[in-house]
Amino acid sequence: MVDEPIVNILVFFMNEKKTFGIKEIAKQITQKNSDFSIVMTEKFIKSFLDIIVENLDSAENRNITFKGFGNFSIIRTQARNGRNPFTQEPMHIPAKRRISFKAAKALSELLNSSK
């Protein structure tokens, strides 16, 4: 099952219809735990995200899994020929890596539960 603090933050995100950034997440965390300052929480979140990006970038087949939340992985797309949608001229689309996120079963159930 998903930890209670994570559920509370996710429910808040689902109820609010706006974009959430690091500052807003840091405020939510500091409201739940007064031992943390907003500045230190923001630094922690930024460092945490940097570590995720560095680890995803460091190895081709690396996955990062957060139990009860989901899995981040890198997917490699092949180079292919495409068409410019405006001019209809053929064009080359280069190979690239993209990030994929697959929600854990507990998170999917939480997001899809009727309230």
Backbone as CSV, one residue per row, in Angstrom:
resi,resn,N_x,N_y,N_z,CA_x,CA_y,CA_z,C_x,C_y,C_z
1,MET,0.839,-1.190,0.000,0.000,0.000,0.000,0.877,1.244,0.000
2,VAL,0.382,2.348,-0.500,1.112,3.601,-0.565,1.151,4.233,0.824
3,ASP,2.309,4.822,1.179,2.445,5.491,2.467,1.427,6.618,2.597
4,GLU,0.947,6.840,3.817,-0.069,7.860,4.093,0.340,9.264,3.646
5,PRO,1.590,9.752,3.925,1.956,11.102,3.467,1.902,11.243,1.948
6,ILE,2.318,10.209,1.233,2.277,10.251,-0.230,0.833,10.347,-0.693
7,VAL,-0.054,9.577,-0.079,-1.477,9.600,-0.447,-2.041,11.001,-0.225
8,ASN,-1.728,11.621,0.912,-2.247,12.962,1.205,-1.787,13.979,0.173
9,ILE,-0.516,13.913,-0.207,-0.001,14.853,-1.205,-0.652,14.598,-2.557
10,LEU,-0.790,13.322,-2.951,-1.412,13.006,-4.242,-2.871,13.429,-4.283
11,VAL,-3.597,13.211,-3.196,-5.000,13.632,-3.149,-5.091,15.145,-3.288
12,PHE,-4.174,15.868,-2.642,-4.162,17.320,-2.776,-3.921,17.715,-4.236
13,PHE,-2.955,17.062,-4.895,-2.666,17.360,-6.299,-3.876,17.101,-7.178
14,MET,-4.579,15.987,-6.909,-5.725,15.621,-7.738,-6.878,16.597,-7.553
15,ASN,-7.020,17.173,-6.367,-8.123,18.088,-6.096,-7.856,19.489,-6.625
16,GLU,-6.605,19.882,-6.688,-6.237,21.192,-7.207,-6.074,21.074,-8.726
17,LYS,-6.582,22.060,-9.457,-6.461,22.024,-10.906,-5.479,23.095,-11.352
18,LYS,-4.200,22.901,-10.975,-3.155,23.820,-11.392,-1.846,23.054,-11.469
19,THR,-0.874,23.669,-12.104,0.445,23.068,-12.198,1.142,23.208,-10.852
20,PHE,1.783,22.143,-10.437,2.488,22.137,-9.164,3.975,22.094,-9.419
21,GLY,4.726,22.943,-8.741,6.170,22.972,-8.883,6.861,22.618,-7.580
22,ILE,8.167,22.764,-7.587,8.976,22.403,-6.428,8.590,23.226,-5.206
23,LYS,8.349,24.525,-5.383,7.985,25.371,-4.238,6.689,24.911,-3.587
24,GLU,5.695,24.567,-4.398,4.415,24.134,-3.849,4.545,22.786,-3.130
25,ILE,5.331,21.897,-3.707,5.555,20.597,-3.057,6.295,20.802,-1.741
26,ALA,7.305,21.679,-1.743,8.069,21.958,-0.522,7.159,22.537,0.564
27,LYS,6.248,23.419,0.183,5.305,23.984,1.159,4.423,22.891,1.757
28,GLN,3.951,21.983,0.917,3.118,20.885,1.417,3.889,20.010,2.402
29,ILE,5.131,19.716,2.074,5.950,18.875,2.956,6.201,19.583,4.280
30,THR,6.519,20.873,4.237,6.797,21.587,5.486,5.537,21.769,6.327
31,GLN,4.375,21.817,5.701,3.118,21.873,6.459,2.874,20.558,7.190
32,LYS,3.280,19.458,6.581,3.088,18.141,7.190,4.158,17.829,8.234
33,ASN,5.350,18.423,8.057,6.452,18.159,8.978,7.162,19.472,9.285
34,SER,6.881,20.053,10.428,7.426,21.374,10.762,8.920,21.354,11.079
35,ASP,9.534,20.172,11.130,10.975,20.085,11.373,11.787,20.569,10.176
36,PHE,11.164,20.624,9.001,11.862,21.005,7.780,11.541,22.449,7.415
37,SER,12.560,23.176,6.939,12.310,24.523,6.412,11.977,24.382,4.919
38,ILE,11.304,25.382,4.383,10.945,25.353,2.959,12.207,25.350,2.103
39,VAL,13.198,26.167,2.479,14.446,26.258,1.698,15.163,24.910,1.669
40,MET,15.300,24.272,2.836,15.973,22.969,2.887,15.174,21.903,2.129
41,THR,13.872,21.971,2.214,13.029,21.003,1.500,13.165,21.186,-0.008
42,GLU,13.196,22.437,-0.471,13.392,22.700,-1.899,14.738,22.156,-2.364
43,LYS,15.790,22.383,-1.574,17.119,21.860,-1.928,17.097,20.339,-1.997
44,PHE,16.409,19.715,-1.046,16.309,18.253,-1.044,15.588,17.761,-2.300
45,ILE,14.463,18.379,-2.644,13.686,17.955,-3.822,14.531,18.109,-5.088
46,LYS,15.220,19.247,-5.220,16.073,19.467,-6.401,17.188,18.426,-6.475
47,SER,17.822,18.136,-5.344,18.874,17.115,-5.322,18.316,15.750,-5.665
48,PHE,17.156,15.441,-5.120,16.485,14.169,-5.380,16.202,14.004,-6.876
49,LEU,15.662,15.040,-7.502,15.369,14.976,-8.940,16.650,14.893,-9.766
50,ASP,17.693,15.619,-9.356,18.985,15.541,-10.057,19.536,14.118,-10.023
51,ILE,19.430,13.465,-8.870,19.925,12.087,-8.741,19.146,11.151,-9.656
52,ILE,17.833,11.330,-9.743,17.028,10.498,-10.642,17.485,10.689,-12.083
53,VAL,17.650,11.936,-12.508,18.069,12.218,-13.886,19.454,11.648,-14.160
54,GLU,20.389,11.848,-13.246,21.750,11.331,-13.423,21.745,9.812,-13.555
55,ASN,20.951,9.144,-12.732,20.916,7.687,-12.789,20.217,7.167,-14.032
56,LEU,19.199,7.855,-14.484,18.550,7.448,-15.734,19.483,7.666,-16.915
57,ASP,20.279,8.723,-16.871,21.174,9.066,-17.970,22.437,8.216,-17.984
58,SER,22.813,7.632,-16.837,24.103,6.955,-16.734,24.143,5.579,-17.397
59,ALA,23.030,4.918,-17.516,23.022,3.573,-18.101,21.782,3.406,-18.972
60,GLU,21.973,2.731,-20.067,20.897,2.587,-21.046,19.704,1.804,-20.507
61,ASN,19.950,0.763,-19.756,18.859,-0.105,-19.312,18.515,0.094,-17.839
62,ARG,18.710,1.263,-17.317,18.467,1.509,-15.899,17.002,1.880,-15.671
63,ASN,16.437,1.295,-14.618,15.103,1.644,-14.157,15.223,2.187,-12.747
64,ILE,14.355,3.124,-12.414,14.278,3.618,-11.050,12.871,3.336,-10.569
65,THR,12.777,2.564,-9.494,11.478,2.126,-8.990,11.245,2.668,-7.595
66,PHE,10.073,3.245,-7.389,9.614,3.669,-6.075,8.426,2.784,-5.733
67,LYS,8.646,1.898,-4.770,7.618,0.941,-4.397,6.331,1.676,-4.003
68,GLY,5.230,1.268,-4.582,3.946,1.873,-4.296,3.671,3.135,-5.093
69,PHE,4.666,3.617,-5.854,4.484,4.840,-6.636,4.597,4.561,-8.126
70,GLY,5.755,4.027,-8.561,5.903,3.729,-9.976,7.345,3.516,-10.385
71,ASN,7.531,3.356,-11.696,8.816,3.011,-12.266,9.161,3.979,-13.401
72,PHE,10.361,4.579,-13.324,10.884,5.410,-14.402,11.880,4.585,-15.196
73,SER,11.825,4.682,-16.510,12.794,3.974,-17.341,13.049,4.772,-18.624
74,ILE,14.133,4.403,-19.299,14.499,5.034,-20.568,14.116,4.090,-21.706
75,ILE,13.471,4.643,-22.715,13.102,3.869,-23.905,13.802,4.512,-25.096
76,ARG,14.449,3.669,-25.897,15.158,4.160,-27.073,14.250,4.013,-28.293
77,THR,14.067,5.122,-29.038,13.283,5.056,-30.274,14.235,4.990,-31.459
78,GLN,13.845,4.296,-32.474,14.648,4.129,-33.687,14.522,5.364,-34.583
79,ALA,15.557,5.627,-35.364,15.476,6.669,-36.384,14.464,6.203,-37.434
80,ARG,13.755,7.156,-37.999,12.738,6.786,-38.993,12.499,7.950,-39.944
81,ASN,11.829,7.652,-41.023,11.440,8.688,-41.972,10.015,9.116,-41.637
82,GLY,9.796,10.416,-41.712,8.476,10.957,-41.433,8.119,12.005,-42.456
83,ARG,7.088,12.765,-42.150,6.616,13.785,-43.066,6.308,15.048,-42.273
84,ASN,6.754,16.192,-42.787,6.432,17.467,-42.170,4.920,17.671,-42.294
85,PRO,4.201,17.835,-41.183,2.744,17.923,-41.268,2.238,19.182,-41.969
86,PHE,3.057,20.231,-42.035,2.621,21.459,-42.685,2.900,21.466,-44.172
87,THR,4.107,21.006,-44.562,4.499,21.064,-45.979,4.358,19.722,-46.685
88,GLN,4.144,18.659,-45.912,4.059,17.290,-46.427,5.360,16.804,-47.065
89,GLU,6.477,17.510,-46.837,7.770,17.074,-47.366,8.331,15.966,-46.488
90,PRO,8.978,14.972,-47.101,9.605,13.906,-46.305,10.736,14.486,-45.446
91,MET,10.931,13.898,-44.284,12.003,14.344,-43.406,12.512,13.172,-42.587
92,HIS,13.750,13.310,-42.107,14.360,12.275,-41.282,14.131,12.617,-39.811
93,ILE,13.656,11.661,-39.026,13.470,11.835,-37.582,14.551,11.001,-36.906
94,PRO,15.484,11.645,-36.196,16.613,10.906,-35.611,16.194,10.024,-34.430
95,ALA,17.031,9.048,-34.136,16.811,8.193,-32.969,16.970,9.046,-31.720
96,LYS,16.259,8.685,-30.664,16.400,9.419,-29.411,15.998,8.535,-28.241
97,ARG,16.334,9.005,-27.061,15.913,8.334,-25.838,14.778,9.149,-25.246
98,ARG,13.797,8.465,-24.667,12.720,9.169,-23.993,12.456,8.495,-22.659
99,ILE,11.878,9.241,-21.757,11.600,8.707,-20.432,10.179,8.150,-20.406
100,SER,10.034,7.077,-19.682,8.732,6.438,-19.520,8.443,6.307,-18.031
101,PHE,7.199,6.509,-17.655,6.777,6.297,-16.271,5.588,5.363,-16.275
102,LYS,5.689,4.307,-15.480,4.583,3.366,-15.318,4.178,3.406,-13.860
103,ALA,2.942,3.799,-13.624,2.443,3.910,-12.254,2.325,2.530,-11.621
104,ALA,2.623,2.464,-10.328,2.443,1.216,-9.573,0.953,0.932,-9.427
105,LYS,0.645,-0.307,-9.157,-0.751,-0.720,-9.027,-1.464,0.098,-7.949
106,ALA,-0.808,0.315,-6.799,-1.424,1.066,-5.700,-1.749,2.500,-6.129
107,LEU,-0.846,3.135,-6.868,-1.088,4.499,-7.333,-2.210,4.521,-8.366
108,SER,-2.207,3.581,-9.286,-3.274,3.510,-10.287,-4.636,3.325,-9.632
109,GLU,-4.684,2.448,-8.641,-5.944,2.223,-7.936,-6.399,3.484,-7.210
110,LEU,-5.451,4.201,-6.605,-5.789,5.441,-5.911,-6.351,6.475,-6.882
111,LEU,-5.685,6.634,-8.019,-6.117,7.639,-9.000,-7.439,7.271,-9.649
112,ASN,-7.728,5.994,-9.766,-8.948,5.548,-10.439,-10.086,5.192,-9.495
113,SER,-9.882,5.369,-8.195,-10.956,5.061,-7.266,-12.014,6.156,-7.360
114,SER,-13.258,5.753,-7.243,-14.346,6.739,-7.308,-14.519,7.365,-5.936
115,LYS,-14.620,8.664,-5.917,-14.771,9.381,-4.644,-16.012,10.201,-4.672
